[in-house]
Amino acid sequence: MVSKIVLLLTLLFRNVFLNPSDTDDSLRKLQLNGNDPSFVRAELLLEIHTILDALKESVNNLQNIKREIIEEVENVVEEKISIYDAGLKTQLSQTKTEILSETKENVRQQLTQVKDEMTSQMNALRESTESVLSQNEKQLSGIKSNLQLHFEKMKYESSAILNFNEIKSQLKNTREEILSEVRQCERVPSDCREIQKEGFSISGVYRIQPKSSLESFLVWCDMSTRGGGWTYVLTVAAREHWLGLDHLYELTNSKPTELLFQLMDRDSKTVYALYNRFQIGSEAEHYQIKTLGSYDGNAGDSFRRHDGAKFSTADNDHSSQSCASSFESGWWFTDCHLVLLTGKYIKNPTLGYYSAIKWYHFHGYNYSLKEARMMIRTI
């Protein structure tokens, strides 16, 4: 294709510029007719036209050659582009294949590495889990054994408790039978009220045995005060008397009971406080006042403050302010008291807050009473 283009250019150059025969002929004609100016001019114009026509034809030929050259160049360029394009596509395909292959290999290697790491972690986790499970199984086995032992022990203890309750019930029935037989044999009254009903009307010492008591005991019965039949619990005077908490519990829990206080000041003025119900708890309940009925009397309802109180002593104080130690006596203290009949008996009526036998609503705190009695009677 290139050689053809060179050939066309060579032919053109020869026709226009290198035609020696035509040039020599023109010069000879000019020399021969040099003496005739008009001829020379005409010949010259004719020659010029001839040359112009030749140039025009040469230009046309050049344009045709130019078009052919352009077409040939375009064909060459397109051919080269096609060749390069095919080469580039082939190279791109090869590069793409190589990249994909390399990427696939990298991904495979990474996946293999991740898989190996996960496998290692899973193995470690499995070993750790198996170790923990093994320890837990051992602990559970030990716990199971302990529970089995406790269960057997509980079965034994439950059986023992059932047997104990059965024996306790039998003992209670036997106790009641013995008490009934003892009462029938001795015919001991249960309280002063019963003695009075049997016809005794003189105040003094009598033997009684409440229904819940295993044995009889002596008490002072008042057969004259407010209808009689009263059992002394406490007296504070020239002669002191204390029934005791266990006997008081037995009496107040055998039958409904009322409570009477009689008080005397230094001028021999007497007042009373009557509560139509009274009951205390057992030793396990610290002899707590469980029932204190409605009040009647002229001494003032000072003992109401002690309702619900437990009996306190210096070595077993249930008050809120260690009252038993402070007042050196046992009593149903709260915080601490409005009534105190177990304190020190003092002849001077106005000596000391901490030592007086007192009833708050009868002469206040700082007055020591001359006499005081606490009595109960079954209703």
C-alpha positions in Angstrom: 0.0 0.0 0.0 2.8 2.5 0.8 4.7 1.6 -2.4 1.6 2.4 -4.5 1.4 5.9 -2.9 5.1 6.7 -3.7 4.6 5.6 -7.3 1.6 8.1 -7.8 3.6 11.0 -6.3 6.5 10.3 -8.7 4.3 10.3 -11.8 2.8 13.6 -10.8 6.1 15.3 -10.2 7.4 14.2 -13.6 4.3 15.4 -15.5 4.4 18.9 -14.0 8.0 19.8 -13.5 10.1 17.3 -15.3 8.8 17.0 -18.9 12.0 18.1 -20.7 10.7 17.6 -24.3 7.8 19.9 -23.8 10.0 22.6 -22.2 12.6 22.4 -25.0 10.0 22.7 -27.7 8.5 25.8 -26.2 11.9 27.5 -26.0 12.7 26.7 -29.6 9.4 28.2 -30.7 10.2 31.4 -28.9 13.6 31.6 -30.5 12.3 31.0 -34.0 9.7 33.6 -33.8 11.6 36.1 -31.6 11.3 38.8 -34.2 7.5 38.9 -34.3 6.1 40.4 -31.0 2.5 39.5 -31.7 3.4 36.0 -32.5 5.5 35.7 -29.5 2.7 37.0 -27.3 0.2 34.7 -28.8 2.4 31.8 -28.6 3.2 32.7 -25.0 -0.4 32.9 -24.0 -1.1 29.7 -25.7 1.7 28.1 -23.9 0.5 29.6 -20.6 -3.0 28.2 -21.2 -1.5 24.9 -22.0 0.6 25.0 -18.9 -2.4 26.1 -16.8 -4.5 23.3 -18.3 -1.7 20.9 -17.4 -1.5 22.3 -13.9 -5.3 22.1 -13.5 -5.2 18.5 -14.6 -2.2 17.9 -12.3 -4.2 19.5 -9.4 -7.1 17.2 -10.2 -4.7 14.3 -10.3 -3.2 15.4 -7.0 -6.6 15.6 -5.4 -7.5 12.2 -6.6 -4.1 10.9 -5.4 -4.8 12.7 -2.1 -8.1 11.0 -1.7 -6.5 7.7 -2.5 -3.7 8.4 -0.1 -6.2 9.4 2.7 -8.3 6.2 2.0 -5.2 4.1 2.1 -4.0 5.8 5.3 -7.5 5.3 6.9 -7.4 1.7 5.8 -4.0 1.3 7.3 -5.0 3.1 10.5 -8.1 1.0 10.8 -6.2 -2.2 10.2 -3.6 -1.2 12.8 -6.3 -0.2 15.2 -8.0 -3.5 14.6 -4.8 -5.3 15.2 -4.0 -3.3 18.3 -7.6 -3.7 19.6 -7.5 -7.5 19.1 -4.1 -7.5 20.9 -5.4 -5.3 23.7 -8.5 -7.5 24.1 -6.3 -10.6 24.2 -3.9 -9.0 26.6 -6.8 -7.7 28.8 -8.4 -11.1 28.7 -5.2 -12.7 29.8 -4.6 -10.1 32.5 -8.2 -10.5 33.7 -7.7 -14.3 33.8 -4.4 -13.9 35.7 -6.0 -11.4 38.1 -9.0 -13.7 38.7 -6.7 -16.7 39.2 -4.5 -14.8 41.6 -7.5 -13.3 43.5 -9.1 -16.8 43.7 -5.9 -18.2 45.0 -5.6 -15.4 47.6 -9.2 -15.9 48.7 -8.6 -19.6 48.9 -5.5 -19.1 51.0 -7.3 -16.6 53.3 -10.3 -19.0 53.6 -8.0 -21.8 54.5 -6.2 -19.6 57.1 -9.6 -18.5 58.6 -10.8 -22.1 58.6 -7.6 -23.2 60.4 -8.0 -20.5 63.0 -11.7 -21.3 63.5 -10.9 -24.9 63.8 -8.2 -24.2 66.4 -10.6 -21.9 68.4 -13.3 -24.5 68.2 -11.0 -27.2 69.4 -9.9 -24.9 72.3 -13.5 -24.0 73.1 -14.5 -27.7 73.0 -11.7 -28.7 75.3 -12.6 -25.8 77.7 -16.3 -26.8 77.6 -15.6 -30.4 78.2 -13.4 -29.5 81.1 -16.1 -27.2 82.6 -18.7 -29.9 82.0 -16.6 -32.5 83.6 -16.1 -30.3 86.7 -19.8 -29.5 86.8 -20.7 -33.2 86.6 -18.4 -33.9 89.5 -19.9 -31.1 91.5 -23.4 -32.2 90.6 -22.5 -35.7 91.6 -21.3 -34.5 94.9 -24.4 -32.3 95.4 -26.6 -35.2 94.4 -24.9 -37.4 97.0 -25.3 -34.7 99.7 -29.0 -34.2 98.8 -29.5 -38.0 99.0 -27.9 -38.0 102.4 -30.0 -35.0 103.5 -33.1 -36.6 102.1 -32.5 -39.8 104.0 -31.8 -37.8 107.1 -35.0 -35.8 106.7 -36.9 -39.0 106.2 -35.4 -40.3 109.4 -36.1 -37.0 111.2 -39.6 -36.8 109.9 -40.3 -40.2 111.1 -38.7 -39.3 114.5 -40.9 -36.1 114.6 -44.0 -38.1 113.9 -43.1 -40.6 116.6 -42.3 -37.7 118.9 -45.6 -36.0 118.2 -47.4 -39.3 118.8 -45.5 -39.9 122.1 -46.2 -36.2 123.0 -49.9 -36.7 122.4 -49.9 -39.9 124.4 -48.1 -38.2 127.3 -50.5 -35.3 127.2 -53.5 -37.7 127.4 -51.7 -39.6 130.2 -51.0 -36.3 132.0 -54.7 -35.3 131.8 -55.8 -38.6 133.0 -53.3 -38.4 136.0 -54.4 -34.9 136.8 -58.0 -35.9 136.7 -57.3 -38.9 139.0 -55.3 -36.7 141.4 -58.0 -34.1 141.6 -60.6 -36.8 142.3 -58.4 -38.3 145.0 -57.3 -35.1 146.7 -60.3 -33.0 145.7 -58.1 -29.8 145.5 -60.0 -26.7 144.3 -58.6 -25.0 141.2 -58.7 -21.4 142.6 -59.9 -19.2 145.4 -63.3 -18.6 143.7 -64.0 -22.3 143.7 -63.0 -22.5 147.4 -65.4 -19.7 148.1 -68.2 -21.6 146.3 -67.5 -24.6 148.5 -68.5 -22.5 151.5 -65.3 -21.1 152.8 -65.6 -17.4 153.6 -62.5 -16.6 155.8 -59.5 -15.0 154.1 -56.3 -17.0 154.5 -54.0 -19.5 153.0 -55.5 -22.3 150.9 -54.2 -25.0 148.6 -55.3 -24.9 145.0 -54.4 -26.7 141.8 -55.3 -25.2 138.4 -56.3 -27.6 135.7 -53.1 -27.1 133.8 -50.9 -27.6 136.8 -49.2 -30.9 137.7 -49.1 -30.2 141.4 -51.0 -28.1 143.9 -49.6 -25.0 145.7 -50.5 -22.6 148.5 -52.1 -19.2 147.9 -53.6 -16.4 149.9 -57.3 -16.1 149.3 -59.1 -12.8 150.0 -62.8 -13.7 150.8 -64.0 -10.2 151.7 -62.8 -7.6 149.1 -65.5 -6.8 146.5 -67.3 -10.1 146.8 -64.3 -12.3 147.7 -62.7 -15.2 145.9 -59.6 -13.2 145.0 -56.1 -14.8 144.7 -53.2 -12.6 145.8 -50.6 -12.1 143.1 -48.6 -9.4 144.8 -48.7 -7.5 148.1 -46.5 -4.5 149.1 -46.9 -3.6 152.7 -45.5 -4.7 156.1 -45.9 -8.2 154.8 -44.9 -8.9 151.1 -46.1 -11.7 148.9 -45.4 -12.7 145.3 -47.4 -15.6 143.7 -44.9 -16.2 140.9 -45.2 -16.0 137.1 -45.6 -19.7 136.4 -48.6 -20.0 138.8 -50.0 -16.7 137.4 -49.8 -18.1 133.9 -51.6 -21.3 135.0 -54.4 -19.4 136.7 -55.0 -16.9 133.9 -55.0 -19.6 131.2 -57.3 -22.1 133.0 -60.4 -19.9 133.1 -61.4 -16.3 132.2 -59.9 -14.0 134.8 -60.2 -10.4 136.0 -57.6 -8.3 137.6 -57.8 -5.9 140.7 -55.3 -3.4 142.1 -55.8 -1.9 145.5 -53.6 1.1 146.5 -53.1 3.1 149.7 -51.1 6.3 150.2 -49.4 7.6 153.3 -52.6 9.2 154.5 -54.4 5.8 154.3 -56.5 6.9 151.3 -57.3 3.8 149.2 -58.2 3.6 145.5 -58.6 0.7 143.1 -58.3 -0.2 139.4 -60.3 -3.1 138.0 -59.8 -4.8 134.6 -62.5 -7.2 133.6 -60.1 -9.5 131.6 -56.5 -10.5 132.2 -54.2 -13.1 130.7 -50.4 -13.5 130.4 -48.3 -15.8 128.1 -46.0 -18.7 129.0 -42.3 -18.6 129.9 -41.5 -19.0 126.2 -43.6 -15.9 125.5 -41.8 -14.1 128.4 -45.0 -13.9 130.4 -46.3 -11.2 128.0 -49.6 -9.4 128.9 -51.8 -10.8 126.2 -55.2 -9.5 127.4 -56.1 -6.5 129.5 -59.8 -5.7 129.5 -61.8 -2.6 130.1 -60.9 -0.4 133.1 -63.1 0.6 136.1 -62.1 2.4 139.3 -60.8 5.6 140.8 -57.0 5.0 140.7 -56.6 6.0 137.0 -56.0 3.7 134.0 -52.2 3.8 134.5 -51.7 0.1 133.9 -53.0 0.4 130.4 -49.5 1.6 129.4 -48.2 -1.9 130.1 -50.7 -3.8 127.9 -48.7 -6.1 125.6 -45.5 -5.7 127.6 -43.2 -8.7 128.4 -41.9 -9.3 131.9 -38.3 -8.1 132.2 -35.5 -8.7 134.7 -32.0 -7.4 134.9 -30.6 -10.5 133.1 -33.5 -10.9 130.7 -34.6 -7.4 129.7 -37.3 -6.9 127.0 -37.9 -3.2 127.5 -36.8 -0.6 125.1 -34.5 1.3 127.6 -33.0 -1.4 129.9 -35.6 -0.5 132.5 -35.2 -3.6 134.7 -31.5 -2.7 135.3 -32.3 1.0 135.8 -35.0 0.3 138.4 -33.4 -2.8 139.9 -36.6 -4.8 139.7 -38.6 -7.2 137.6 -41.8 -5.9 136.0 -43.8 -5.6 132.8 -41.7 -2.6 131.6 -42.3 -0.8 128.4 -40.3 2.5 128.1 -40.3 2.3 131.1 -43.5 2.4 133.2 -46.5 4.3 134.6 -47.0 1.6 137.3 -44.2 -0.1 139.3 -45.2 -2.3 142.3 -42.0 -4.4 142.5 -39.6 -1.6 143.4 -38.0 -0.9 146.7 -40.4 -0.2 149.6 -39.4 3.2 151.0 -41.0 4.8 154.0 -40.4 8.4 152.8 -43.2 9.1 150.3 -41.3 11.6 148.2 -37.8 10.0 148.1 -36.5 9.4 144.6 -37.9 8.7 141.2 -36.0 5.4 140.7 -37.0 3.7 144.0 -40.7 4.4 144.6 -43.6 2.0 144.6 -45.8 4.1 142.3 -49.0 4.4 140.3 -48.7 7.4 138.0 -52.3 8.6 138.1 -52.3 8.3 141.9 -49.7 10.9 143.2 -47.4 10.7 140.1 -43.9 9.4 139.7 -42.2 10.9 142.8 -44.4 9.4 145.4 -43.8 6.1 147.2 -47.1 4.3 148.1 -47.7 2.8 151.5 -49.5 -0.3 150.4 -50.4 -2.0 147.1 -52.1 -5.3 146.2 -52.5 -7.1 142.9 -55.2 -9.8 142.8 -57.0 -12.0 140.3 -60.3 -13.9 140.3 -61.9 -16.3 137.9 -65.1 -15.1 136.3 
